[in-house]
Amino acid sequence: MCGIVAYLGKKTVQPILIEGLKRLEYRGYDSAGVAILRDGTIKITKTSGRISVLEDILEPPRKEDTLGIGHTRWATHGKPNTTNAHPHLDYTGKIAVVHNGIIENFATLRKWLEGEGVNFITETDTEVISNLIGYFYCHETNGGNGPGSGQNKFEWAVQRALHEVHGTYGLAILCSDFPGTLIGAKKGSPLILGVGNNEYILASDAAAIVEHTTQAVYLADNEMVTITPEGFSTKTIDNVSVSKVLKEIEFSLEQIELDGFEHHMLKEIFEQPHALETCMGGRLDTRDNKIVLGGVSNYLRELTKTKRIIITACGTAWHAGLVGEFLFENLVRIPTETEYASEFRYRNPVIEVGTVVICISQSGETADTLAAVEQAKERGATVVGIVNAVGSSIARQTDAGIYLHVGPEIGVASTKAFTAQVAVLTMLALELGRRKHISSDQVEFYIKELLKIPDKINKILEQSSNIKKIAQANIDKENWLFLGRGFNYPVALEGALKLKEISYIHAEGLPAAEMKHGPIALITDKMPAVFIATKGPQYDKIMGNIEEVRARGGKTIIVATEGDENISTVADHLISVPDAPELLQPMLTVIPLQLLAYHAAVLRGHDVDKPRNLAKSVTVE
């Protein structure tokens, strides 16, 4: 959600900013802009719409311009128009700011600044930051209220302003009086400093950095970085020096390129066999029939002894968490509940001594999930993170964690992260179950079956062209049902979400048995019903649900076990998946639903990698 790129070095800044913004397009945005320091003044160019529109209105780049900041905005405060687009200049014309996050007390600060004679031209909360910095910059005082030792007044003004704001921020800031200085600051919104050869890139996402360097510094909350041609220094906003260690960015430029695929989403769907191999690699010990999860190894006794598990997440990660709930109760026999992080943080949740809270987020920066982490820790829970982004906020703040290791996920609609989250939850449940009561033979069986999952997914991917035909036959229908039972109920939820996200078709996911408790009233030949009806304990029951739909004229799209001849008689459209134990089926049955949503969106003419109104990482409330 929103994107920041800033550069200080020896190269021409404008192309670097534009290329960086393009690499952040997947995060979701509605406007874009850049601010470049040129001849002692700040030159701002911004527009609503796509980065391509911004490119068209930019002046030709000048090689002597080597410092600038850029932004893609996803509107929160103020309409998505050119005026409200970032960067924002302060009232003096000396300070330029780009900002990710939300300033909660912006109205109070704006009223105070207006009382001091400061004029505003936008509806945004961000303009409060630029004007606040500008105000303190112009009203620097001595006698203990001015810059500290080794500080310039630009750095001091930033610190002074940040002490007044409440909320979240990732910031990149310029001052025309300091043409060799770039400042960044972070609280609750990601900010990374890429360190190259005499050049520095400040960004909200490593995707904007990896073309230039793989060495990075990850800022923590309430930290800022001051960058000059001579180097960088990190400190808290209280002006206390902080020592940071350079870390290697885990993925390469090639991993974020399309590599011949039409869209990132399609590429990531097809990457899932390899992604799962990487996710499970080194973690499945076939010799001793156990699971090796280094990130939680010091907490396994605590996890095994817990009497209650809470899983909290948002969106697709919540669906993976619901699969996890079923896994933990089945394999570990520990009461487990799955909570939306966006609700968990505002309730008064019961967290007893010994409760384990598992927080799931692909980006590791989801604002609601991060707040849930903080609340769970405050109440004494042991908090485990399951994230993909190394060095992310959730990864740093949890007590222990497990990385997905599936590489960057660029498509806004999550695919490979979901299957990896389910794989990680399965491995964790198996290891805890092994330590409690399930037999070594059972663990051996599931390890062997897990190792077969990537090849089975490849077999499903071979049906992409057939699934496209199914999508073509149904894309004129504006309302769909997705129905599953047991472990495939969360898959039905995920399938409905995927279709909504990128095709803009209304879809509802339900436990199949709940259909007759109301939703069956909606069934007509104009509402496709997608059933996940694989072989398992509830197969006969879901067959009954299929018949209920057919009796009312409904059309059925059925995901069924390969070789199931019986079900073909009740399917208007049939998609086969290889047989697998019920506990592992979600990693297979979700694949056809991902492809169905993808093809439906493309056939309806939508941009699947940039769906309207959506952002990849929701870093604001």
Secondary structure in CASP SS format (residue, H / E / C, confidence):
PFRMAT SS
TARGET T0000
AUTHOR 0000-0000-0000
METHOD secondary structure of the structure
MODEL  1
M C 1.00
C C 1.00
G E 1.00
I E 1.00
V E 1.00
A E 1.00
Y E 1.00
L E 1.00
G C 1.00
K C 1.00
K C 1.00
T C 1.00
V H 1.00
Q H 1.00
P H 1.00
I H 1.00
L H 1.00
I H 1.00
E H 1.00
G H 1.00
L H 1.00
K H 1.00
R H 1.00
L C 1.00
E H 1.00
Y H 1.00
R H 1.00
G C 1.00
Y C 1.00
D C 1.00
S E 1.00
A E 1.00
G E 1.00
V E 1.00
A E 1.00
I E 1.00
L E 1.00
R E 1.00
D C 1.00
G C 1.00
T E 1.00
I E 1.00
K E 1.00
I E 1.00
T E 1.00
K E 1.00
T E 1.00
S E 1.00
G C 1.00
R C 1.00
I H 1.00
S H 1.00
V H 1.00
L H 1.00
E H 1.00
D H 1.00
I H 1.00
L C 1.00
E C 1.00
P C 1.00
P C 1.00
R C 1.00
K C 1.00
E C 1.00
D C 1.00
T C 1.00
L E 1.00
G E 1.00
I E 1.00
G E 1.00
H E 1.00
T E 1.00
R E 1.00
W C 1.00
A C 1.00
T C 1.00
H C 1.00
G C 1.00
K C 1.00
P C 1.00
N C 1.00
T C 1.00
T C 1.00
N C 1.00
A C 1.00
H C 1.00
P C 1.00
H E 1.00
L E 1.00
D C 1.00
Y C 1.00
T C 1.00
G C 1.00
K C 1.00
I E 1.00
A E 1.00
V E 1.00
V E 1.00
H E 1.00
N E 1.00
G C 1.00
I C 1.00
I E 1.00
E C 1.00
N C 1.00
F H 1.00
A H 1.00
T H 1.00
L H 1.00
R H 1.00
K H 1.00
W H 1.00
L H 1.00
E H 1.00
G H 1.00
E C 1.00
G C 1.00
V C 1.00
N C 1.00
F C 1.00
I C 1.00
T C 1.00
E C 1.00
T C 1.00
D C 1.00
T H 1.00
E H 1.00
V H 1.00
I H 1.00
S H 1.00
N H 1.00
L H 1.00
I H 1.00
G H 1.00
Y H 1.00
F H 1.00
Y H 1.00
C H 1.00
H C 1.00
E C 1.00
T C 1.00
N C 1.00
G C 1.00
G C 1.00
N C 1.00
G C 1.00
P C 1.00
G C 1.00
S C 1.00
G C 1.00
Q C 1.00
N C 1.00
K H 1.00
F H 1.00
E H 1.00
W H 1.00
A H 1.00
V H 1.00
Q H 1.00
R H 1.00
A H 1.00
L H 1.00
H C 1.00
E C 1.00
V C 1.00
H C 1.00
G E 1.00
T C 1.00
Y E 1.00
G E 1.00
L E 1.00
A E 1.00
I E 1.00
L E 1.00
C E 1.00
S C 1.00
D C 1.00
F C 1.00
P C 1.00
G C 1.00
T C 1.00
L E 1.00
I E 1.00
G E 1.00
A E 1.00
K E 1.00
K E 1.00
G E 1.00
S C 1.00
P C 1.00
L C 1.00
I E 1.00
L E 1.00
G E 1.00
V E 1.00
G C 1.00
N C 1.00
N C 1.00
E C 1.00
Y E 1.00
I E 1.00
L E 1.00
A E 1.00
S C 1.00
D C 1.00
A H 1.00
A H 1.00
A H 1.00
I C 1.00
V C 1.00
E C 1.00
H C 1.00
T C 1.00
T C 1.00
Q E 1.00
A E 1.00
V E 1.00
Y E 1.00
L C 1.00
A C 1.00
D C 1.00
N C 1.00
E E 1.00
M E 1.00
V E 1.00
T E 1.00
I E 1.00
T E 1.00
P C 1.00
E C 1.00
G E 1.00
F E 1.00
S E 1.00
T E 1.00
K E 1.00
T E 1.00
I C 1.00
D C 1.00
N C 1.00
V C 1.00
S E 1.00
V C 1.00
S C 1.00
K C 1.00
V C 1.00
L C 1.00
K E 1.00
E E 1.00
I C 1.00
E C 1.00
F C 1.00
S C 1.00
L H 1.00
E H 1.00
Q H 1.00
I H 1.00
E C 1.00
L C 1.00
D C 1.00
G C 1.00
F C 1.00
E C 1.00
H C 1.00
H H 1.00
M H 1.00
L H 1.00
K H 1.00
E H 1.00
I H 1.00
F H 1.00
E C 1.00
Q H 1.00
P H 1.00
H H 1.00
A H 1.00
L H 1.00
E H 1.00
T H 1.00
C H 1.00
M H 1.00
G C 1.00
G C 1.00
R C 1.00
L E 1.00
D E 1.00
T C 1.00
R C 1.00
D C 1.00
N C 1.00
K E 1.00
I E 1.00
V C 1.00
L C 1.00
G H 1.00
G H 1.00
V H 1.00
S H 1.00
N H 1.00
Y H 1.00
L H 1.00
R H 1.00
E H 1.00
L H 1.00
T H 1.00
K H 1.00
T C 1.00
K C 1.00
R C 1.00
I E 1.00
I E 1.00
I E 1.00
T E 1.00
A E 1.00
C C 1.00
G H 1.00
T H 1.00
A H 1.00
W H 1.00
H H 1.00
A H 1.00
G H 1.00
L H 1.00
V H 1.00
G H 1.00
E H 1.00
F H 1.00
L H 1.00
F H 1.00
E H 1.00
N H 1.00
L H 1.00
V H 1.00
R C 1.00
I C 1.00
P C 1.00
T E 1.00
E E 1.00
T E 1.00
E E 1.00
Y E 1.00
A H 1.00
S H 1.00
E H 1.00
F H 1.00
R C 1.00
Y C 1.00
R C 1.00
N C 1.00
P C 1.00
V C 1.00
I C 1.00
E C 1.00
V C 1.00
G C 1.00
T C 1.00
V E 1.00
V E 1.00
I E 1.00
C E 1.00
I E 1.00
S E 1.00
Q C 1.00
S C 1.00
G C 1.00
E C 1.00
T C 1.00
A H 1.00
D H 1.00
T H 1.00
L H 1.00
A H 1.00
A H 1.00
V H 1.00
E H 1.00
Q H 1.00
A H 1.00
K H 1.00
E H 1.00
R C 1.00
G C 1.00
A C 1.00
T E 1.00
V E 1.00
V E 1.00
G E 1.00
I E 1.00
V E 1.00
N C 1.00
A C 1.00
V C 1.00
G C 1.00
S C 1.00
S H 1.00
I H 1.00
A H 1.00
R H 1.00
Q H 1.00
T C 1.00
D C 1.00
A E 1.00
G E 1.00
I E 1.00
Y E 1.00
L C 1.00
H C 1.00
V C 1.00
G C 1.00
P C 1.00
E C 1.00
I C 1.00
G C 1.00
V C 1.00
A C 1.00
S C 1.00
T C 1.00
K H 1.00
A H 1.00
F H 1.00
T H 1.00
A H 1.00
Q H 1.00
V H 1.00
A H 1.00
V H 1.00
L H 1.00
T H 1.00
M H 1.00
L H 1.00
A H 1.00
L H 1.00
E H 1.00
L H 1.00
G H 1.00
R H 1.00
R H 1.00
K H 1.00
H C 1.00
I C 1.00
S C 1.00
S H 1.00
D H 1.00
Q H 1.00
V H 1.00
E H 1.00
F H 1.00
Y H 1.00
I H 1.00
K H 1.00
E H 1.00
L H 1.00
L H 1.00
K H 1.00
I H 1.00
P H 1.00
D H 1.00
K H 1.00
I H 1.00
N H 1.00
K H 1.00
I H 1.00
L H 1.00
E C 1.00
Q C 1.00
S H 1.00
S H 1.00
N H 1.00
I H 1.00
K H 1.00
K H 1.00
I H 1.00
A H 1.00
Q H 1.00
A H 1.00
N H 1.00
I C 1.00
D C 1.00
K C 1.00
E C 1.00
N E 1.00
W E 1.00
L E 1.00
F E 1.00
L E 1.00
G E 1.00
R C 1.00
G H 1.00
F H 1.00
N H 1.00
Y H 1.00
P H 1.00
V H 1.00
A H 1.00
L H 1.00
E H 1.00
G H 1.00
A H 1.00
L H 1.00
K H 1.00
L H 1.00
K H 1.00
E H 1.00
I H 1.00
S H 1.00
Y C 1.00
I C 1.00
H E 1.00
A E 1.00
E E 1.00
G E 1.00
L E 1.00
P E 1.00
A H 1.00
A H 1.00
E H 1.00
M H 1.00
K H 1.00
H H 1.00
G C 1.00
P H 1.00
I H 1.00
A H 1.00
L H 1.00
I C 1.00
T C 1.00
D C 1.00
K C 1.00
M C 1.00
P E 1.00
A E 1.00
V E 1.00
F E 1.00
I E 1.00
A E 1.00
T C 1.00
K C 1.00
G C 1.00
P C 1.00
Q C 1.00
Y H 1.00
D H 1.00
K H 1.00
I H 1.00
M H 1.00
G H 1.00
N H 1.00
I H 1.00
E H 1.00
E H 1.00
V H 1.00
R H 1.00
A C 1.00
R C 1.00
G C 1.00
G C 1.00
K E 1.00
T E 1.00
I E 1.00
I E 1.00
V E 1.00
A E 1.00
T E 1.00
E C 1.00
G C 1.00
D C 1.00
E C 1.00
N C 1.00
I H 1.00
S H 1.00
T H 1.00
V H 1.00
A C 1.00
D C 1.00
H E 1.00
L E 1.00
I E 1.00
S E 1.00
V E 1.00
P C 1.00
D C 1.00
A C 1.00
P C 1.00
E H 1.00
L H 1.00
L H 1.00
Q C 1.00
P H 1.00
M H 1.00
L H 1.00
T H 1.00
V H 1.00
I H 1.00
P H 1.00
L H 1.00
Q H 1.00
L H 1.00
L H 1.00
A H 1.00
Y H 1.00
H H 1.00
A H 1.00
A H 1.00
V H 1.00
L H 1.00
R C 1.00
G C 1.00
H C 1.00
D C 1.00
V C 1.00
D C 1.00
K C 1.00
P C 1.00
R C 1.00
N C 1.00
L C 1.00
A C 1.00
K C 1.00
S C 1.00
V C 1.00
T C 1.00
V C 1.00
E C 1.00
END
